[in-house]
Each structure stands twice: as C-alpha cells, then as structure tokens.
Amino acid sequence: MRIFLDANILFSAARADGAVRQLLALSETAGHELWADAYVFEEARRNLAAKTPSGLPVLKAMADRIKIGGMSTGNLQLPDTVNLPEKDRPVLAAAIHHHCDILVTGDRTHFGQLYGKTIQGVSVLSPAMLAETVLG
C-alpha cells in the first residue's frame, strides 16, 4: 500500500521517538511505501526548524527512506464536495496525484470530517486508524 504522510505526521515522527515514528517504521517493515511531496516536507521542515530543531537530522534521514514526489499546485482537482482550507487542498491532491491508497493526517480540525472516507481512491485516516488498518 502507498501511504501519504501529512506534514504533521512527518513533524511528529521527526520530533520524538514515539508512537508515530514507531507506526511509520512498522508500516515500512510490513512492506508499505511511505510517500510525501515537497509541499508537506517543506512545511514539516519549517515547523521543526522553528519549534524543535533537534528533529531536523531525523527528518533528513526520513527523506532518504520515503518517496518524495513533486506536484504543481496548479494541478489541484478535488471534488466540489471536499471542504478543505486552501493550505490543505494540496495535501489531499498530492496523495491522489501520487496514487496513494491512504492519506494519514493528525489534523482533526481540517481533515476530521474526511476521516474514514475515500476521495478519488485515497482513504483519509488518523494515525490510530492507520494503525488499525495496516497493523491490525
């Protein structure tokens, strides 16, 4: 399975050796591909630089293991029924563009209404939902 990681997931995994980092490692070990794009990777990098600079080397090491694709934000084509702020639309669009099966995000405020739903082939899951899906 291809799993697209939102910036908050990358940030959490790089910031501390906790549940999110372990979930990603277990997902990789189970044979799933981890994906991101330049947009979310840069957001995670900026947030780490501002809040937890010690996580930057971990994020760099993660970049060597996950697939990081590029996408033009001009290619955004989401259904009209998807209600997301402009800054979050590229995240879902990139997951769709890269043919990912899952978008994992901890952003309950903006993505919570999409948890458990599938949009253009991409299931939107919280980290707990991802654990149940790929490890359960």
N, C-alpha and C positions, 0 to 999 in steps of 0.2 A: 504494500500500500504506500502511496505517496502522502506524506503528512506535511502540510504547510504550516509554518510557525509564525505567529504574530510577533511583533516587536516585544510585547510584554512577556512572552514566553522566553524569547532569547535573553531578555534582560534578567528574568528570574533565574534562568539556568546559569548565566554567567556570574550573577551577583553572589550566589551561595550554593554550596554543595548540598542542596536539599531535595525535596520531593520532585520538583520539576526537572532538575538535572538528571536525577535517577530515572524518571519516567522517559526522558529522551534516550538515555543510554539503553534502557530495557527495550524501547521501541526499535532502536538500531540493531540490538542483539537479536531481536525477533525477525529481522530481515526487512523492516520497513525503511523507506527512503525519507529522509528529512529534507525539507525544502524551505527556502526563504527567497526573498528577492532583495535587490539593492535598496528599495524603499524602506522595508521593515528593518533590514540590517542596519542601515544608517540611523534610523530612529533609535534602535537599541543601543548603538554605539554612542550617540549623543547623550542619551539618558544615563548611561553608565559613566561617561566622562564627567557629567555634572554631579551625579549622586554617589557613585561607587567606582572610582577609577581603578581600584584593585581588580575589578572584574574584566577590564579590557583585555588582558592577555588570555583569559578564559574564552572570551568571545572570539578572539582571533583564532584560537585553537579550534573552536567550534566551526568557524568558517572553512577550515580545511577539511572538515568531515561532512558538512551538509552541502547540498546543491543550492547554489545561489544564482537565480536566473535574473534576467533583466526584462523590463517591460515598460513601454511608453505609456504614461498616464493618459495619453490621447486615445488609447485603445479601450477605454473603460466602456463596457457594455453590460450593464446589470439590468435585470428586470425592473420595471417601474414599481413593482410591489416591494422591493427591497428598500427599506428606510434606514439609511446609514448616513452619518455626517460625511461631508466631503473628504475629510482626512482619513476616514476608514474605508471608503469605497475602493481605493487602490489595493487594499489588503485582500478583500474578497475577490476582486477582479484578477489579481495576480495568481491566487490559488486556482481560479478557474482557468486562466491562461496557461498555467503550467500543468494542467490536467491532474491536479491533486485530488485525492479522494476525500481528504479531511482538511479542514482549517481548524487549528487549535488556538484558542484565544482565552485569556483570562479577563478580557474586557466585557464584563457583565453589563455595564451601563449601556454600551453601544451595540454589542452583539448578543446580549442576553435573550432578546426576543427571537433570535435566529437559532439558539441552541437546540440541537436535535433536529433541525430542518436541513433539507438538502436543496441547494440552489445551483442549478446548472451542473449537477453531478458532484458538487462539493458539500459534504456534511459539515456543519459548523458545530464544534464541540468545545466544552470547557476541558481543562486538564483532567478533572475527575472523570468526565465522560470518556475522554480518550483512554484513560487507564482501564476503564471497564470494557471498552471496545477492543483494544489491541492486546490487553494483557489478561482480561477476564476470562 
